[in-house]
Amino acid sequence: MPDIKLGRLPDRSPVKVTISITPDLAGDLAAYADLYRDTYGKEEAIADLIPAILASFLESDRTFRKWRGSRSNA
């Protein structure tokens, strides 16, 4: 097998998740989508923004990252 720098890509198959949210959160997400559109000049559906919002949140949570790293090393 050839030795290349890029490792095998992880599974990128989408996983569908259905949730119910409060009206307040729905309003906040709609407002965030408006801010995104005003900032970048491109309208994105809320459903397309949610995965990026969640990923950003998890990436910025240092305690979660530390905990997750310690579990994968065990």
Secondary structure as UniProt FT lines:
FT   HELIX           23..40
FT   HELIX           46..60
FT   HELIX           62..72
//
